[in-house]
């Protein structure tokens, strides 16, 4: 039986509990904002096409602006960049809620949604702190990344339940409004913790240009665009399917079960001592995510959907942990936050495309037909992963870290044994 001791061990570092807790609050909007906007707009207008398009705009805006914010963070530090960026995002979110409440023209909704892209990638900021704390301890860093994936999934268990529940039982804007409050609390708490803030790298250290010049990172980003389309489509279609079944509020519980499967798998994965190349585990993880979309095509009721999504969720967190490990190896230290944010950007673009496509399919052909969207996205993710696999192995030694050189040697040894 695996022991939970690796998780206890990583929190022995001073300040680790505090910055991880702040990161939890700051990431709640990740699971609440998009589904909250879908629920809010569908409650106010009944238009799933508009709801999906707005959710897509939120995600695309974050995809465009997020990496630029993270690049500034790498250069100037988290506190100096995240606080003004968050204030701008909060102002835009308030404008979005006000325009929806007052029934202003659709274009105003899209303007405020686009401006909301200043929301920082809090998960990348927290993982960058873990990378700085355990730079020379690969096993502890693996456990730390696994822990943060568990936190991500806890957010996706709790967030949709809160967001959909408040928007359907209290008032439509309640879910996104609370998400904004979580964002403010998390970011300002995180940036108040100066002792664990990664040391910024001035412009002179960024001689390699953007982190996206890494061929390995390019594969990860494109693959996660397709993976994000799965997540975005499932959110929208599940809300619509639950409404067709006469239990719209149950969509939050079904999505929580989806995240619970990922959370459970991530908890186990973090304490395992696995052999074989990391890139191979990543490829198998992407393929498992793709295959898990097939049972959704047979969905006939909410209990069956919940079981199918729980099984589908088992592949998510382990794949995310492996992805962050690959980013940490393929991207120079001076670009680490930016590199992690590019992966989130790929997900965000995919979420945008998936939620938008699913919204239009639901409007045109019904909720059950909408589950074809994540199936197609899964097939694309697997295809890209297979085509780009060679770029991920062997991983180059990353600048500024001796840990990666050691780990690469371990990978090569494991590969010969395998």
Secondary structure, 3 states (H helix, E strand, C coil): CCCCHHHHHHCCCCCHHHHHHHHHHHHHHHHHHHHHHHHHHHHHHCCHHHHHHHHHHHHHHHHHHHHHHHHHHHHHCHHHHHHHHHHHHHHHHHHHHHHHHHCCCHHHHHHHHHHHHHCCCHHHHHHHHHHHHCCCCHHHHHHHHHHHHHHHHHHHHHHHHHHHHHHHHCCCCHHHHHHHHHHHHHHHHHHCCCCCCCCCCCHHHCCCCCHHHCHHHHHHHHHHHHHHHHHHHHHHHHHHHHHHCCCHHHHHHHHHHHHHHHHHHHHHHCCCCCCCCHHHHHHHHHHHHHHCCHHHHHCCCHHHHHHHHHHHHCCHHHHHHHHHHHHHHHCCHHHHHHHHHHHHHHHHHHHHHHHHHHHHHHHHHCHHHHHHHHHHHHHHHHHHHHHHHHHHCCCCCCCCCHHHHHHHHHHHHHHHHC
